[in-house]
Amino acid sequence: MSARQTRALDKKTQILRAARSVVMDGGFRELQMNAVAAAAGIAVGTIYRYFPSRAELCAAIVSVTSQREVDVLSGIAVAEGSPSQKVRDAVRTFAARAMRGRRLAYGLIFEPIDPEVESTRLHYRRAIARVFEAIIREGIAAGEFRDVNVEIAGTCLVGAFMEGLVGSLAPDSHGLQARADEIASAIADICLAAVARPDNPLLIHSRNAKEGAAAPVPLRPVSQVKPASKGR
């Protein structure tokens, strides 16, 4: 890569970081070129050299941020562990990460956005669904999950855990951050129950724990859920 290409890449990264910070503070509705320029410490014209329109800048933020989430979930999908545990880990991880960056996550998942950016958002929702399809397929083969339509089930799980986060991520929600782990675990349990066989051991333990008949199943803290290395 030439020195000129390196400088261009650095400038583009600088703009994207500044734009991301603007969205984290006020959502996509606050993403105006003047605000991004001020955050990046550059001229507005410089932004237009790399992103000819606001919609292209929005799409770039959605793309870069969403790809990071796809990578994290993909790592969980190929890591060691049972398919049931992978479903719970993946859902809990997504939910916990979203609640740590509530304003940005709300913008990426729910906030009304430019129509031309919506296709980028849908592309990554499908990518996340494909990750869950792989886990569900593995779970069916292992006898842990019911024999469901894998593609439909993957799409439904993604829709379920994203919709389950609406109340927690909404800008007017308050006091839910302290319950982030509880909310993430509850959503994960519901998603597992959607695909698991009735005799699934992890599902039974979870149900018994809620009824006080058994100790809760120890779950790996989200911070300890590590994606597998890319070489696997």
C-alpha positions as CSV (number, residue, x, y, z in Angstrom):
1,M,0.0,0.0,0.0
2,S,1.4,3.4,-1.0
3,A,1.8,6.2,1.5
4,R,-1.0,8.1,-0.2
5,Q,-3.4,5.1,0.2
6,T,-2.3,4.8,3.8
7,R,-3.1,8.4,4.5
8,A,-6.5,8.1,2.8
9,L,-7.3,5.0,4.9
10,D,-6.3,6.8,8.1
11,K,-8.5,9.8,7.2
12,K,-11.4,7.5,6.4
13,T,-11.0,5.7,9.7
14,Q,-10.8,9.1,11.5
15,I,-14.1,10.2,9.9
16,L,-15.8,6.9,10.8
17,R,-14.7,7.1,14.4
18,A,-16.0,10.6,14.7
19,A,-19.3,9.7,13.0
20,R,-19.7,6.8,15.3
21,S,-19.2,9.0,18.4
22,V,-21.9,11.4,17.1
23,V,-24.3,8.5,16.7
24,M,-23.4,7.1,20.2
25,D,-24.3,10.5,21.7
26,G,-27.5,11.3,19.8
27,G,-28.4,8.6,17.3
28,F,-28.5,8.8,13.5
29,R,-30.8,11.8,13.6
30,E,-27.9,13.8,14.9
31,L,-25.5,12.6,12.2
32,Q,-24.9,15.7,10.2
33,M,-21.8,16.5,8.3
34,N,-21.0,19.6,10.4
35,A,-21.2,17.6,13.6
36,V,-18.9,14.9,12.2
37,A,-16.4,17.5,10.9
38,A,-16.3,19.1,14.4
39,A,-15.8,15.8,16.1
40,A,-13.1,14.8,13.7
41,G,-11.4,18.2,13.7
42,I,-11.5,18.4,9.9
43,A,-13.3,20.5,7.2
44,V,-16.8,19.4,6.0
45,G,-15.4,19.2,2.5
46,T,-12.9,16.6,3.6
47,I,-15.7,14.3,4.6
48,Y,-17.4,14.6,1.2
49,R,-14.2,13.5,-0.5
50,Y,-14.6,10.1,1.2
51,F,-18.3,9.9,1.7
52,P,-20.2,11.8,-1.1
53,S,-23.5,11.7,0.9
54,R,-24.9,11.4,4.4
55,A,-26.5,8.1,3.4
56,E,-23.1,6.6,2.4
57,L,-21.6,7.7,5.7
58,C,-24.6,6.1,7.6
59,A,-24.2,2.9,5.6
60,A,-20.5,2.8,6.4
61,I,-21.2,3.1,10.1
62,V,-23.8,0.3,10.0
63,S,-21.4,-1.9,7.9
64,V,-18.3,-1.5,10.1
65,T,-20.1,-1.8,13.4
66,S,-22.4,-4.7,12.3
67,Q,-19.5,-6.7,10.9
68,R,-17.8,-6.5,14.2
69,E,-20.9,-8.1,15.8
70,V,-21.0,-10.8,13.1
71,D,-17.4,-11.7,13.7
72,V,-18.0,-12.0,17.5
73,L,-21.0,-14.3,17.0
74,S,-19.2,-16.3,14.3
75,G,-16.4,-16.9,16.8
76,I,-18.8,-18.3,19.4
77,A,-20.5,-20.5,16.7
78,V,-17.2,-22.3,16.0
79,A,-15.8,-22.4,19.5
80,E,-16.0,-25.4,21.8
81,G,-19.2,-26.2,23.5
82,S,-22.6,-27.7,22.9
83,P,-25.0,-26.1,20.4
84,S,-27.3,-25.3,23.3
85,Q,-24.6,-23.4,25.2
86,K,-23.6,-21.6,21.9
87,V,-27.1,-20.3,21.4
88,R,-27.2,-18.9,24.9
89,D,-23.7,-17.5,24.7
90,A,-24.3,-15.9,21.4
91,V,-27.6,-14.3,22.4
92,R,-26.3,-13.2,25.8
93,T,-23.1,-11.7,24.2
94,F,-25.1,-9.8,21.6
95,A,-27.5,-8.5,24.2
96,A,-24.8,-7.5,26.7
97,R,-22.7,-5.7,24.1
98,A,-25.8,-3.9,22.8
99,M,-26.7,-2.7,26.3
100,R,-23.2,-1.5,26.9
101,G,-23.5,0.8,23.9
102,R,-27.3,1.4,24.1
103,R,-27.6,4.5,22.0
104,L,-25.5,3.2,19.1
105,A,-27.2,-0.2,19.3
106,Y,-30.6,1.4,19.2
107,G,-29.6,3.4,16.1
108,L,-28.2,0.3,14.4
109,I,-31.2,-1.9,15.1
110,F,-34.4,0.2,15.5
111,E,-34.0,3.8,14.6
112,P,-35.6,5.0,11.4
113,I,-32.9,5.4,8.8
114,D,-32.4,6.5,5.2
115,P,-34.1,4.0,2.9
116,E,-30.8,3.4,1.0
117,V,-29.1,2.5,4.3
118,E,-31.8,0.0,5.2
119,S,-30.5,-2.6,2.7
120,T,-27.1,-2.5,4.6
121,R,-28.9,-3.1,7.9
122,L,-30.9,-6.0,6.4
123,H,-27.7,-7.5,4.9
124,Y,-26.1,-7.8,8.4
125,R,-29.3,-9.1,10.0
126,R,-29.2,-11.9,7.4
127,A,-25.5,-12.5,8.2
128,I,-26.3,-12.9,11.9
129,A,-29.2,-15.2,11.0
130,R,-26.8,-17.4,9.1
131,V,-24.6,-17.7,12.1
132,F,-27.5,-19.0,14.1
133,E,-28.5,-21.3,11.3
134,A,-25.1,-23.0,11.6
135,I,-25.6,-23.5,15.3
136,I,-29.2,-24.7,14.9
137,R,-28.1,-27.2,12.2
138,E,-25.4,-28.5,14.6
139,G,-27.9,-28.8,17.4
140,I,-30.3,-30.8,15.3
141,A,-27.6,-33.2,14.3
142,A,-26.6,-33.6,18.0
143,G,-30.1,-34.3,19.0
144,E,-30.3,-31.2,21.2
145,F,-32.8,-29.2,19.0
146,R,-36.1,-30.1,17.4
147,D,-36.1,-30.8,13.7
148,V,-37.1,-27.3,12.6
149,N,-36.6,-25.4,9.3
150,V,-33.1,-24.1,9.9
151,E,-33.4,-20.9,7.8
152,I,-36.7,-19.9,9.3
153,A,-35.6,-20.7,12.8
154,G,-32.4,-18.6,12.4
155,T,-34.4,-15.7,11.2
156,C,-36.9,-16.0,14.0
157,L,-34.2,-16.1,16.7
158,V,-32.6,-13.0,15.4
159,G,-35.9,-11.2,15.3
160,A,-36.8,-12.4,18.8
161,F,-33.6,-11.3,20.6
162,M,-33.4,-8.0,18.7
163,E,-37.1,-7.2,19.5
164,G,-36.5,-8.3,23.1
165,L,-34.0,-5.5,23.4
166,V,-36.3,-2.7,22.3
167,G,-37.3,-1.6,25.8
168,S,-33.7,-1.8,27.2
169,L,-32.2,0.2,24.3
170,A,-34.8,2.8,23.8
171,P,-33.5,6.4,24.5
172,D,-36.2,7.0,27.1
173,S,-35.5,3.8,29.1
174,H,-33.9,4.4,32.5
175,G,-32.5,2.2,35.3
176,L,-32.2,-1.0,33.2
177,Q,-28.4,-1.0,32.9
178,A,-28.1,-2.5,36.4
179,R,-30.3,-5.4,35.1
180,A,-28.3,-6.0,31.9
181,D,-27.1,-9.5,32.8
182,E,-30.6,-10.5,34.0
183,I,-32.2,-9.2,30.8
184,A,-29.6,-10.8,28.5
185,S,-30.0,-14.2,30.2
186,A,-33.8,-14.1,30.1
187,I,-33.7,-13.3,26.3
188,A,-31.1,-16.1,25.8
189,D,-33.3,-18.6,27.7
190,I,-36.3,-17.8,25.5
191,C,-34.3,-18.2,22.3
192,L,-33.0,-21.5,23.5
193,A,-36.5,-22.7,24.4
194,A,-37.6,-21.8,20.8
195,V,-35.4,-24.5,19.2
196,A,-34.5,-27.0,22.0
197,R,-36.1,-30.4,22.5
198,P,-38.2,-30.6,25.6
199,D,-35.6,-33.0,27.2
200,N,-32.7,-30.7,26.4
201,P,-30.5,-30.8,29.6
202,L,-29.6,-27.1,29.6
203,L,-33.2,-26.1,29.1
204,I,-34.3,-28.4,32.0
205,H,-31.7,-27.0,34.3
206,S,-32.7,-23.5,33.5
207,R,-36.4,-24.3,34.1
208,N,-35.6,-26.0,37.4
209,A,-33.4,-23.1,38.5
210,K,-36.3,-20.7,38.0
211,E,-38.6,-23.0,40.0
212,G,-36.0,-23.3,42.8
213,A,-35.7,-27.1,42.3
214,A,-32.0,-27.0,41.3
215,A,-29.0,-24.7,41.4
216,P,-28.8,-22.4,38.3
217,V,-26.6,-23.7,35.5
218,P,-23.3,-21.8,35.7
219,L,-23.0,-19.6,32.6
220,R,-19.7,-18.3,31.4
221,P,-19.5,-14.5,32.0
222,V,-19.9,-12.6,28.7
223,S,-16.3,-11.3,29.2
224,Q,-15.1,-14.9,29.1
225,V,-16.9,-15.9,25.9
226,K,-14.0,-15.7,23.5
227,P,-14.3,-16.2,19.7
228,A,-12.3,-19.0,18.2
229,S,-9.1,-18.0,16.4
230,K,-9.5,-17.2,12.8
231,G,-7.2,-20.2,11.9
232,R,-9.8,-22.7,13.0
